[in-house]
Amino acid sequence: NSDYEGQMPARYLRHGSQPEGVPVITDMPQLEPFWAAGFSFSRGHFKLRVPYDAYQPMVFQGEEIAVGIRGFTHGYDFYAPRDSVVFHEYAEMSKRRKKVHMFWENTGHAGMGQNSLKRGTAVIGMAPDLDESSWDHSELKRYGLGTARPVELFYKLFLIDTKARKATQLCPFVSSGIMHRDFQPYVRADGLGIDYSFLENYDTQETLQIRPRKDQPYWARQIEKALQGGNPRTLGAAVGAAKRIGLYETKPELMHRADKRLKSN
């Protein structure tokens, strides 16, 4: 649920909000490709190795993809919790919020945000055609990419075309649990992140085209088991996955029974 926005040449990838749903991975937090500022908990060394860039003032949108990609290249992985433990009140239309002035309304800093976005997109390789002389190169060792994983692999696996500034929606790949089930087995023996060297030839685009249909028998079995066992949480998770892979079209009778059971609980 991410897409490019902003002005050329410093267009950046912005993450949209994800509607809450029952998780399909229920035995642990679910692996995700992106990092979000509104819900970020980590060991302290993450903030030491991937600090906010002090040379990117006046930025509200655009820092999340930069921090996430820098974190990926430093060897970090991101997970979403199984349960909702906190919420972020945005309240965009509230009268109370509209009385609060935003930092980007300060005309004394005009142009700084765009310059910051140039640096942010350039540092992570998201603006390959950006003039090298047009952005600040200060302290790149501290605020730049890591060496644990190549940034090009991130763009390849998560279908981001940096030249065309286009991104493929990954909701069917991530929310269905496909990414988690395919990538999680490659966690290093010492537990220090996923070994992405085993995923260099992974074809996410092909997976998006083929796997949802291939996964239908699996999720149909999960729904049948949940209907027999009577666990509404397990059934809700399976129904959520079924919606994303087209099971309502191929197994309408089964899905009708599942929906009826959920409504009765």
C-alpha positions as CSV (number, residue, x, y, z in Angstrom):
1,N,0.0,0.0,0.0
2,S,2.7,2.4,-1.0
3,D,3.2,4.8,-4.0
4,Y,5.3,7.6,-5.3
5,E,4.4,11.2,-4.6
6,G,6.2,14.6,-4.5
7,Q,8.0,16.6,-7.2
8,M,10.7,15.5,-9.5
9,P,13.5,14.8,-9.3
10,A,13.0,14.0,-5.6
11,R,9.8,11.9,-5.8
12,Y,9.7,9.5,-2.8
13,L,7.7,6.4,-1.8
14,R,5.0,7.2,0.7
15,H,3.3,4.4,2.7
16,G,-0.5,4.6,3.0
17,S,-2.4,3.4,6.0
18,Q,-3.3,-0.2,6.1
19,P,-6.8,-1.2,7.1
20,E,-6.8,-3.3,10.3
21,G,-7.6,-7.0,9.8
22,V,-7.2,-10.4,11.4
23,P,-3.5,-11.5,10.9
24,V,-2.9,-14.7,8.9
25,I,0.4,-15.4,10.8
26,T,-0.8,-16.2,14.3
27,D,2.2,-17.8,16.1
28,M,4.6,-14.8,15.9
29,P,4.8,-11.2,14.6
30,Q,4.4,-11.0,10.8
31,L,7.3,-10.0,8.5
32,E,6.8,-6.8,6.6
33,P,9.0,-5.0,3.9
34,F,8.5,-1.5,5.2
35,W,9.2,0.6,8.3
36,A,6.7,3.0,9.8
37,A,7.5,5.9,12.1
38,G,4.1,5.8,13.8
39,F,4.8,2.4,15.3
40,S,8.4,1.6,15.7
41,F,10.0,-0.4,18.6
42,S,13.4,-1.9,18.4
43,R,16.6,-2.7,20.3
44,G,18.6,0.5,21.0
45,H,21.3,-0.4,18.5
46,F,18.9,0.1,15.6
47,K,18.7,3.8,16.5
48,L,22.4,4.0,16.8
49,R,23.1,2.4,13.4
50,V,20.1,3.9,11.6
51,P,19.6,7.3,13.2
52,Y,17.3,9.9,11.8
53,D,19.3,12.0,9.3
54,A,20.2,15.3,10.9
55,Y,20.7,16.8,7.4
56,Q,17.0,16.3,6.4
57,P,15.1,19.1,8.2
58,M,11.5,20.0,7.4
59,V,10.5,16.6,6.2
60,F,7.2,14.9,7.2
61,Q,6.6,12.5,4.4
62,G,9.5,10.7,2.8
63,E,11.6,9.8,5.8
64,E,10.0,6.4,6.4
65,I,11.1,4.8,3.2
66,A,14.6,6.2,3.8
67,V,14.9,4.8,7.3
68,G,13.4,1.5,6.2
69,I,15.8,1.0,3.3
70,R,18.8,2.0,5.4
71,G,17.7,-0.4,8.0
72,F,17.4,-3.2,5.5
73,T,21.0,-2.6,4.2
74,H,22.2,-2.7,7.8
75,G,20.6,-6.2,8.2
76,Y,17.4,-5.3,10.0
77,D,14.0,-6.9,9.4
78,F,10.6,-5.4,10.3
79,Y,7.6,-7.2,11.8
80,A,4.1,-6.2,12.7
81,P,2.5,-7.4,15.9
82,R,-0.2,-10.0,15.9
83,D,-2.5,-7.9,18.1
84,S,-3.3,-4.2,18.1
85,V,-1.5,-2.9,21.1
86,V,-1.6,0.9,20.4
87,F,-3.2,3.2,18.0
88,H,-2.3,6.5,16.4
89,E,-5.1,9.1,16.4
90,Y,-4.8,11.1,13.1
91,A,-8.2,12.7,13.2
92,E,-7.5,14.7,10.0
93,M,-11.0,16.3,10.0
94,S,-11.2,17.2,13.7
95,K,-11.7,20.9,14.6
96,R,-9.2,20.5,17.4
97,R,-6.5,19.3,15.1
98,K,-7.1,22.1,12.5
99,K,-6.2,24.7,15.2
100,V,-2.7,23.2,15.5
101,H,-0.1,24.8,13.2
102,M,2.2,22.4,11.2
103,F,5.9,22.9,11.1
104,W,5.9,22.9,7.2
105,E,3.7,26.1,7.4
106,N,6.7,28.0,8.6
107,T,7.7,30.2,5.6
108,G,11.1,31.0,7.2
109,H,12.3,27.5,6.0
110,A,11.0,27.6,2.5
111,G,12.8,25.2,0.2
112,M,14.5,23.2,2.9
113,G,12.1,20.3,2.7
114,Q,12.7,19.8,-1.0
115,N,16.4,19.9,-0.5
116,S,16.1,17.4,2.3
117,L,14.1,15.1,0.1
118,K,16.8,15.3,-2.6
119,R,19.3,14.1,-0.1
120,G,17.0,11.4,1.3
121,T,16.1,9.9,-2.1
122,A,19.7,10.1,-3.4
123,V,21.2,8.4,-0.3
124,I,19.1,5.3,-0.8
125,G,19.4,5.2,-4.5
126,M,15.8,6.1,-5.2
127,A,16.8,9.0,-7.5
128,P,19.4,7.6,-9.8
129,D,19.2,10.5,-12.3
130,L,19.6,13.2,-9.6
131,D,22.6,15.5,-10.2
132,E,25.2,14.6,-7.6
133,S,26.0,18.3,-7.1
134,S,22.4,19.1,-6.2
135,W,22.3,17.5,-2.7
136,D,24.2,17.6,0.5
137,H,26.7,14.8,1.0
138,S,27.6,15.5,4.6
139,E,28.3,12.5,7.0
140,L,27.1,9.8,4.6
141,K,29.1,7.2,6.6
142,R,26.8,7.9,9.6
143,Y,23.5,8.5,7.7
144,G,24.0,6.4,4.6
145,L,23.5,2.8,3.6
146,G,24.8,-0.2,5.4
147,T,26.8,-3.1,4.0
148,A,24.9,-6.1,5.2
149,R,22.6,-6.2,2.2
150,P,22.6,-4.5,-1.2
151,V,20.0,-1.8,-1.7
152,E,19.4,-3.1,-5.2
153,L,18.0,-6.3,-3.8
154,F,15.4,-4.4,-1.8
155,Y,14.2,-2.7,-4.9
156,K,14.2,-6.0,-6.9
157,L,12.3,-8.0,-4.3
158,F,9.7,-5.4,-3.4
159,L,9.1,-4.3,-7.0
160,I,10.2,-0.7,-6.9
161,D,11.3,0.8,-10.2
162,T,13.6,3.7,-9.2
163,K,14.1,4.9,-12.8
164,A,10.4,5.1,-13.7
165,R,9.4,6.0,-10.1
166,K,6.8,3.3,-10.0
167,A,5.9,0.8,-7.3
168,T,3.8,-2.4,-7.4
169,Q,1.2,-2.7,-4.6
170,L,2.4,-5.5,-2.3
171,C,-0.7,-6.0,-0.2
172,P,-1.5,-9.4,-1.7
173,F,2.1,-10.5,-1.2
174,V,2.4,-9.3,2.4
175,S,-1.0,-9.3,4.0
176,S,-1.7,-12.9,2.8
177,G,1.4,-14.1,4.6
178,I,3.2,-15.2,1.5
179,M,6.2,-13.0,2.2
180,H,6.4,-14.2,5.7
181,R,6.2,-17.9,4.9
182,D,8.6,-17.6,2.0
183,F,11.3,-15.4,3.7
184,Q,11.1,-16.4,7.4
185,P,12.7,-19.8,6.9
186,Y,15.9,-18.0,5.9
187,V,16.5,-16.4,9.3
188,R,20.1,-16.9,10.2
189,A,21.0,-19.6,12.8
190,D,22.2,-16.9,15.2
191,G,18.9,-15.1,14.8
192,L,20.5,-11.9,13.4
193,G,18.1,-11.3,10.5
194,I,17.1,-13.0,7.3
195,D,19.9,-14.2,5.1
196,Y,18.8,-12.5,1.9
197,S,21.6,-14.2,-0.1
198,F,19.2,-17.1,-0.4
199,L,16.5,-14.9,-1.9
200,E,18.5,-13.2,-4.6
201,N,16.7,-15.1,-7.4
202,Y,13.3,-14.9,-5.8
203,D,10.7,-13.6,-8.3
204,T,8.1,-11.6,-6.4
205,Q,6.2,-10.6,-9.6
206,E,5.8,-14.2,-10.5
207,T,4.7,-15.1,-7.0
208,L,2.0,-12.4,-7.1
209,Q,0.7,-13.8,-10.4
210,I,0.8,-17.5,-9.4
211,R,0.8,-18.1,-5.7
212,P,-2.6,-16.7,-4.7
213,R,-4.3,-19.3,-6.8
214,K,-1.9,-22.0,-5.6
215,D,-2.6,-21.1,-2.0
216,Q,-6.3,-21.6,-2.4
217,P,-6.4,-25.3,-1.4
218,Y,-4.3,-24.5,1.7
219,W,-6.6,-21.8,2.9
220,A,-9.8,-23.8,2.1
221,R,-8.4,-26.5,4.4
222,Q,-7.7,-23.9,7.1
223,I,-11.3,-22.6,6.9
224,E,-12.7,-26.2,7.0
225,K,-10.6,-26.9,10.1
226,A,-11.6,-23.6,11.8
227,L,-15.3,-24.3,11.1
228,Q,-14.9,-27.7,12.8
229,G,-12.9,-26.4,15.7
230,G,-15.0,-23.3,16.3
231,N,-12.1,-20.9,16.9
232,P,-13.3,-17.5,15.6
233,R,-9.9,-16.0,15.6
234,T,-8.4,-18.7,13.4
235,L,-11.5,-18.6,11.2
236,G,-11.2,-14.8,10.9
237,A,-7.6,-15.0,9.8
238,A,-8.3,-17.7,7.2
239,V,-11.3,-15.7,5.8
240,G,-9.0,-12.6,5.6
241,A,-6.5,-14.5,3.5
242,A,-9.3,-16.0,1.4
243,K,-10.5,-12.5,0.4
244,R,-7.0,-11.7,-0.9
245,I,-6.5,-14.8,-3.0
246,G,-9.9,-15.0,-4.7
247,L,-11.4,-17.9,-2.7
248,Y,-14.8,-16.3,-2.7
249,E,-15.0,-16.8,-6.4
250,T,-13.9,-20.4,-6.5
251,K,-15.4,-21.6,-3.2
252,P,-18.5,-19.5,-2.7
253,E,-20.4,-22.1,-0.6
254,L,-17.5,-22.6,1.8
255,M,-17.1,-18.9,2.2
256,H,-20.8,-18.4,2.8
257,R,-20.6,-20.9,5.7
258,A,-17.5,-19.1,7.1
259,D,-19.1,-15.7,6.9
260,K,-22.3,-17.0,8.6
261,R,-20.2,-18.5,11.4
262,L,-18.3,-15.3,12.0
263,K,-21.5,-13.3,12.1
264,S,-22.9,-15.7,14.7
265,N,-19.9,-15.4,17.0
